[in-house]
């Protein structure tokens, strides 16, 4: 199994953001309805914009 390079970087903030982004992607794929009513932080909203831009391509 390959480990994403971001997890090997040692930068805890980048790893935290990567993990949060992955959690949002999983929720978006499995329970999109939960995100509609969720109280998202500003950081989560920014990550959701990034996710939408990446998946639109």
Secondary structure, 3 states (H helix, E strand, C coil): CCCCHHHHCCCHHHHHHHHHHHHHHHHHHHCHHHHHHCCCCHHHHHHHHHHHHHHHC
